[in-house]
Amino acid sequence: MSIDAYSDGDRTNRVLSHPIAQELPEKISESVEKWRNPFREAFLTLRGEVLDLKAMMNAMQGRSN
């Protein structure tokens, strides 16, 4: 009811429920699913680097023993 009051009952003034923009909510949900968390990506990259360093250290210790 509040949306109807703000748009003065005119559906062409609405953004999400405009008759032309019927697929807009689907597009929004699809784009949200494609977002990537940059902190997670950085964490995974750094974790891989630390694991590579640990593997190199283990290999060097194995050679010295």
N, C-alpha and C positions, 0 to 999 in steps of 0.2 A: 504494500500500500504506500510505503514511503517513496519507493522508486516511482510509482505512478504519480505521486504528488509532486515530486521534484521535476518530473518530465512533463508536467501539466497534462497527463493523459495521452501524450503524443509518443507513439512507439518509435518514431524516427529520431527522437532526441536521445534515445537509449543507445548504449554502446554494446553491452553484452547480450541483450535480448532483442536487438534490432533484427527484423526479418532477413536482411541481407547477410548478417553475421551469424548465421546459425552454426557454422562450423568453428567459430572462434574458440569456444571452450575446449573443443577437441584439440585444436592447434596449440592452445596454451598448455594443456596437459602433456602433449607430445614433446613440446620444447622443454618442459620441466624435467621430463624423464631423460632428456639428452644432456642435461647439465652435469658437469663433473666438478667434484670437490677438489680445489687446488691443494688444500692442505693434505688430503688423502694421497693425492698423486705425489706430492713432495715427500711424504712419509714413506711411501712404497719405494720411491727412488733411493732415498737415503738408507732405508733398510737393506735394499739390495746391495748398495755400496759397502755397508758395514759387513754384511755377510761375505762379500767378495774379499774384503780385507782379512776377515777371520780365517777364511779358507787359505789365503796366501800365507798367513802366519803359521797355520797348522802345517802347511806343506813345507815351509822353511824349517820348522822345528823337527819335522819328520826326517828331513835330509840331514840335519845336524846330529840327530840321534843315530 
